């Protein structure tokens, strides 16, 4: 029933080839330990100061390009829940804080949007399989993947891409 689903016949293959190409360049990026799931529901925040304190839920921890966790945090933070609209203010604040600790390299900036799309595609596919194959009885969640699919499409829009690249460029210039 899922082999002929448009997600697997149209949407997924069209993006996978481009992402595989981008990932082939990831071996040159800074590598390290990754959380693997740095979404807001896994973040600890000091209730008095609002300062980030750390992460919980390390079941997806691994090693790889540091950019993966950064991109994953962005897609989990900069799209308000239930929306495919990218919040540039959140992005600027999140990346400004990140650049204050570890500025992205030029090569990371160049692959940033592809990594955001990759993390979205991973999570989108997980949702699709989880609720359309493995747990079909959870009918109310079957279309949960569509929210992430819409976000991938939003990141393909020139105006969003240009705005993200400008923020990254401005932050890089400010650090130099």
HUHUQUI-V405605 format. One line per field, one symbol per residue. ss: DSSP state (@ for helix, = for strand, . for the rest). psi: psi as a letter, one per 40 degrees, with the letter a starting at -180 (. if undefined). Layout:
ss->???
psi->???
This chain:
ss->.....@@@@@@@@@@@@@@@@@@..@@@..====.....@@@===......====......====@@@@@@@@@@@@.=......=.@@@@@@@@@@@@@@....@@@@@@@@@@@@@@@@@@@@@@@@@@@@@....@@@...@@@@@@@@@@...@@@@@@@@@@@@@@@@@@.
psi->dddehddedcdddddddddddddeeeeeihiahideffideehhhhdddeihdaiigfdeiaiahddddddddddedehiheiehhhddddddddddddddgiiidddddedddddddddddddddddddeecdfdegdeededddddddddddeehddddddddddddddddde.
